[in-house]
Amino acid sequence: MWRSCLIFAVRNLKRHKGFSIINIAGLAVGMTCSLLILLWVRDELSYDRFHEFSEEIVRVVADWDRHSWDGVEGTPGPLAEAARIRFPGIRQAVRFASQSRKVFRFRDKSFYEDGGIIVDPAFFEMFSFPLLRGNPASVFSSVDDLVMTETMSRRYFGDADPVGKVVEVSGRPRTVTGVAADCPADSHIRFDYVQSFTFIEDLTDWGTSWGSFNFITYVRLDPDVDREDLAGRLTDLAREAGCPQVREGARFRFQPLHRVHLDARRYQRPGIELGDSRYVALFGLIAFVVLLIAAVNYMNLATARAALRAREVGLRKTIGARRSQLMRQFFGESMLLAFLAGMIALALAWAALPAFNRLTGKALALIRLGPEHGFLFGGLILLTGLLSGSYPALYLSNFKPAAILRGKTGFAVGGGVLRRGLVTFQFTISILLIIFTAVVTQQLRFMKNQKLAFNRENVVFFPLKGEIGARFEAAKQELSRLPGVQGVTAQNYLFMDTTWRTTGIDWEGRDPEARRDIVVHFVDIDFFDVMQMELKQGRVFSREFITDENQAFIINREAVEQMGIASPVGKSFSFVRGRDDVMRGKIIGVLENGHYRSLHHEIEPHIFLLNRDWSDSADYGVALVRLQGERVEETLAGMRSVWERINPAMPFEYRFLHSAYDRLYRRETRIGTIFNIFTTLTILISALGLFGLSAFLAQRRRKEIGIRKVLGASESGLAARLGFQFARWTLPANLIAWPLAYLAAGKWLSNYAYRISPGWEIFLLSGAAALAIAGGTVGYQAIRAARTDPVDTLRSE
């Protein structure tokens, strides 16, 4: 029986080659898109599952309703060790912090290294990052110990064993005690080298304050511990220890390790690879929709050809065929199509994977799929076959042979309604995707082109490493004399990078109960002129006022509003610079509000202080040089000469500020590109099915067209009549798609602090685009049918 079904299915495919090709092509493209998306989704969901204790490790995050904290990963430095000692349910605790760019040197090899992290000694015991050399329990026995990854080790030592060798890290000797395997691609923690927190604590008291939420804390819990209760006791511990944030309402909770990667928070640090669960859900939905539309194409053609197959069903039933046999026949045909399309989809996915990896920044591979994914792909083929063959198998097989032979199947009504519903569904999905794609594109353009609080164009920056910080004034004078240099300045860190925040401020007229969190910047005296920042009130720092060095503050308008200061210029202000070091002075200027970081962040209060000594700013400090925009290469060559003359021990590296800010939207750019591509392919699949459907219906109505032409109908009128059949289905599709797209776009845009407001023109243009796609798709077939010679179509009559 199955052999007979297969033979009939193959014969039917050969008999209708054109429609078979359209069906197979549509299904293959749809399955290829779904397979690539599912590979991406699987990779996103697999993060951090490779750790041996992945189910027991959690990250401590903080919530604070007053300041809109929702899962902020910062925690006080003393929290980890205090919690480990206090609570027996915590087996291990590890703090994590990223390092600033460091200069590594071994003999004649010297490079800048960005991928450094600082951890507690138990790091390699808690997390399953394999050590190729060294003992996890003893690699951090000294403050000078350092662990490199395999790739970094080869950069300095080749294939030689680096353990025991000494390298210079920003001029300080460090001993290599271990070599770790390169971080797996599915790890949210990324590093090139690792140092212990004992190194930090040996040099400074950084991290010892309960009020500094500077570190990420991971803890390994007993499997049977009550996590919610333990998180509450962790909050109580911090309150007892005097943590000011917790005393004012902040509280801790635990976040499972495998959820960290997909938790796209506003506070993302270097060394952390984050995704977004919303995008995973969205693309998973797109994968299903693409596959569904490909199946709808098959069902559309099946309904259109149902009248022809009805006679076949009647004859088969007349000679004794049972309904179950006919159902097997129709399902067999769809399964054969789905299998052929699946094989083609595998080949297409394999060919497209390198380009897809470049687009997504991943290293996906079909060969990495395990047996369970083979079953998944088999299930994908089975689902496609069942969806595609459901209509002919269940509907056509139920026809009564007597009714069929009398021409009374009822197909014209039922099949037409179903076909109109399916085409309307395709148009609805296409319009919805077009609108959403337009919104994503406009939001991305809005973010990239939004005016910042400073002018980022034609600005080059480089780190204040080595002697360049101590001799900044000399370097500034030499750089300023270079042709093509408009101005030179410096700041203790880029706005987009690590942020120094503090509540250690006081101001004239402050409510004793009021506390404000403010972002702190130390800048060069010419900073505001070079960066072209807009002053709202007062003045900027000036060499004419000697008190500006340690008694002057400049704040932005957001700070004024949050602190509630009326007429702020001239008001007294103080700032706690460090332990037993309070700077007191007056507010001399107010900056206009503007964005300092990406548009994921709301505008925050900022304070600016003058810095005269840049020798201690090697970690994050940068020099900024504004170019005139002409002879850039010549100017950069001059900057290199100045650097090598003043700072010969350090390599010269620079970046353009506008490029650095564009990278803040790298994830959105990638997601937007992926979305655009799969939206285009979805529309292409819909158009392919519409093309086949219009071709078949035009063929079915060739005698009607011939008669109308004989009676005087024009070719343009006939073509318009045929095209209108399909174009009219865009109206109900728009009525359904527009409110759905509005809700979906609003939900997605709510993730951004600053966003566009989709205008009515997006919806009208999307509807017009869908109409144009429909017109272009069926137009060729309509014109071709209208131009057919009526003599040829009516000859048999």
Buried (B, 14 or more C-beta within 10 A) or exposed (E): EEEEBBEBBEEBBEEBEEBBEBBBBBBBBBBBBBBBBBBBBBBBBBBBEBBEBBBBBBBBBBBBEEBEBEBBBBBBBBBBBBBBEBBEBBBBBBBBBBBBBBBBBBEEEBBBBEBBBBBBBBBBBBBBBEBEBBEBEEBBEBBBBBBBBBEBBBBBBEEEEBBEBEBBBBEEEBBBBBBBEBBBBBBBBBBBBBBBBBBBBEEEEBBEBBBBBBBBBBBBBBEEBEBEEBBBBBBBBBBEBEBBBBBBEBBBBBBBBBBBBBBBBBBBBBBBBBBBBBBBEBBBEBBBBBBBBBBBBBBBBBBBBBBEBBBBBBEBBEEEBEBEBBBBBBBBBBBBBBBBBBBBBBEBBBEBBEEBBEBBEBEBEBEEBEEEBEEBBEEBBBBBBBBBBBBBBEBBBEBBBEBBBEEEBEBEEEBEEBBBBBBBBBBBBBBBBBBBBBBBBBBBEBBBEEEBBBBBEBBBBBBBBBBBBBBBEBBBEBBEEBEBBBBBBBBBBBBBBBBBBBEBBBBBEBEEEEBBBBBBBBBBBBBBBBBBBEEBBBBBBEEEEEEBBEBBBBBBBBBBEBBEBEEBBEBBBBBBBEEEEEBEBBBBBBBEBBBBBBBBBEBBBBBBBBBEEBEEBBBBBBBBBBBEEEBBEEBBEBBBEBBEEBBEEBBBBBBBBBEBBBEBBEBBBBBBBBBBBBBEBBBBBBBBBBBBBBBBBBEBBBEEBBBBBEEEBEBEEBBBBBBEBBBEBBEBBBEBBBEBBBEBBEEBBEEBEBBBEBEEEBBEBBBEBBBEBBBEBBBBBBBBBBEBEBEEBBEEE
